[in-house]
Amino acid sequence: MTQYVKTYSCPNCGALASGRGHLCHPRTDGLPFNCEFCGKSVDDSRHVCTPMLEKMEYTCRKCGRLAIYDSLLCDPTPIDGD
């Protein structure tokens, strides 16, 4: 069975976001969810765990939040590796 990602328009930037929204403006429905990195069931849309911290690649220019994928932020920019 194919599962489709539910999308909605982010109120911050107007872009389509995943079912849980952007980390800049997360949705609270659909909680709890299982973290794909640590496997725990979490009640916080902005959950961060140690395995995630090691993979952070983007920061949001609007709110400063960090993310692994650019699609999770409203205004992503790569984190400099310098």
C-alpha atoms as a printed R data frame, in Angstrom:
   type eleno elety resid chain resno      x      y      z
1  ATOM     1    CA   MET     A     1  0.000  0.000  0.000
2  ATOM     2    CA   THR     A     2  1.365  3.429 -0.939
3  ATOM     3    CA   GLN     A     3  1.290  6.116  1.743
4  ATOM     4    CA   TYR     A     4  1.047  9.711  0.560
5  ATOM     5    CA   VAL     A     5  2.538 12.686  2.356
6  ATOM     6    CA   LYS     A     6 -0.132 15.130  3.407
7  ATOM     7    CA   THR     A     7  0.841 18.690  2.576
8  ATOM     8    CA   TYR     A     8 -0.444 22.055  3.656
9  ATOM     9    CA   SER     A     9  0.450 25.661  2.990
10 ATOM    10    CA   CYS     A    10  2.880 27.021  5.595
11 ATOM    11    CA   PRO     A    11  1.503 30.215  7.180
12 ATOM    12    CA   ASN     A    12  5.056 31.610  7.470
13 ATOM    13    CA   CYS     A    13  6.237 31.320  3.879
14 ATOM    14    CA   GLY     A    14  3.264 30.028  1.875
15 ATOM    15    CA   ALA     A    15  5.211 27.020  0.559
16 ATOM    16    CA   LEU     A    16  3.808 23.498  0.730
17 ATOM    17    CA   ALA     A    17  5.135 21.685  3.782
18 ATOM    18    CA   SER     A    18  5.011 18.075  4.919
19 ATOM    19    CA   GLY     A    19  2.198 16.767  7.081
20 ATOM    20    CA   ARG     A    20  4.070 17.914 10.199
21 ATOM    21    CA   GLY     A    21  4.876 21.288  8.677
22 ATOM    22    CA   HIS     A    22  8.086 23.265  8.706
23 ATOM    23    CA   LEU     A    23 10.135 23.341 11.910
24 ATOM    24    CA   CYS     A    24  9.664 27.121 11.771
25 ATOM    25    CA   HIS     A    25  5.906 26.622 12.087
26 ATOM    26    CA   PRO     A    26  5.141 22.991 13.052
27 ATOM    27    CA   ARG     A    27  1.714 21.430 13.145
28 ATOM    28    CA   THR     A    28  0.590 19.887 16.406
29 ATOM    29    CA   ASP     A    29 -1.899 17.395 15.011
30 ATOM    30    CA   GLY     A    30 -0.494 13.974 14.152
31 ATOM    31    CA   LEU     A    31  1.471 13.767 17.389
32 ATOM    32    CA   PRO     A    32  3.040 11.641 18.740
33 ATOM    33    CA   PHE     A    33  5.235 10.368 15.900
34 ATOM    34    CA   ASN     A    34  8.201  7.998 15.770
35 ATOM    35    CA   CYS     A    35 11.565  9.697 15.231
36 ATOM    36    CA   GLU     A    36 13.317  8.181 12.208
37 ATOM    37    CA   PHE     A    37 16.722  8.746 13.861
38 ATOM    38    CA   CYS     A    38 16.342  7.554 17.477
39 ATOM    39    CA   GLY     A    39 13.166  5.477 17.143
40 ATOM    40    CA   LYS     A    40 11.429  7.101 20.122
41 ATOM    41    CA   SER     A    41  7.799  8.138 20.143
42 ATOM    42    CA   VAL     A    42  7.819 11.918 20.672
43 ATOM    43    CA   ASP     A    43  5.158 14.548 21.391
44 ATOM    44    CA   ASP     A    44  7.182 17.556 20.172
45 ATOM    45    CA   SER     A    45  7.176 18.522 16.474
46 ATOM    46    CA   ARG     A    46 10.548 20.190 17.027
47 ATOM    47    CA   HIS     A    47 12.138 17.084 18.573
48 ATOM    48    CA   VAL     A    48 15.953 16.960 18.286
49 ATOM    49    CA   CYS     A    49 18.082 13.983 19.337
50 ATOM    50    CA   THR     A    50 21.822 13.290 19.255
51 ATOM    51    CA   PRO     A    51 21.720 11.295 15.978
52 ATOM    52    CA   MET     A    52 19.919 14.256 14.356
53 ATOM    53    CA   LEU     A    53 22.430 16.830 15.638
54 ATOM    54    CA   GLU     A    54 25.226 14.975 13.865
55 ATOM    55    CA   LYS     A    55 23.417 15.333 10.525
56 ATOM    56    CA   MET     A    56 22.261 18.981 10.631
57 ATOM    57    CA   GLU     A    57 22.999 20.698  7.317
58 ATOM    58    CA   TYR     A    58 20.678 23.716  7.099
59 ATOM    59    CA   THR     A    59 19.661 26.748  9.121
60 ATOM    60    CA   CYS     A    60 16.618 28.970  8.611
61 ATOM    61    CA   ARG     A    61 17.409 32.602  7.791
62 ATOM    62    CA   LYS     A    62 14.102 33.668  9.385
63 ATOM    63    CA   CYS     A    63 14.128 31.894 12.755
64 ATOM    64    CA   GLY     A    64 17.602 30.319 13.093
65 ATOM    65    CA   ARG     A    65 16.337 26.759 13.552
66 ATOM    66    CA   LEU     A    66 18.544 23.891 12.364
67 ATOM    67    CA   ALA     A    67 17.382 21.022 10.151
68 ATOM    68    CA   ILE     A    68 18.687 18.002  8.320
69 ATOM    69    CA   TYR     A    69 16.624 18.639  5.181
70 ATOM    70    CA   ASP     A    70 16.089 22.039  3.545
71 ATOM    71    CA   SER     A    71 12.407 21.190  2.988
72 ATOM    72    CA   LEU     A    72 11.848 21.379  6.772
73 ATOM    73    CA   LEU     A    73 12.590 25.123  6.937
74 ATOM    74    CA   CYS     A    74 10.861 28.212  5.522
75 ATOM    75    CA   ASP     A    75 14.042 29.990  4.380
76 ATOM    76    CA   PRO     A    76 16.887 27.421  4.419
77 ATOM    77    CA   THR     A    77 20.559 28.107  3.873
78 ATOM    78    CA   PRO     A    78 23.392 25.554  4.089
79 ATOM    79    CA   ILE     A    79 25.500 25.575  7.244
80 ATOM    80    CA   ASP     A    80 29.087 26.442  6.372
81 ATOM    81    CA   GLY     A    81 31.513 23.595  6.948
82 ATOM    82    CA   ASP     A    82 34.375 25.995  7.768
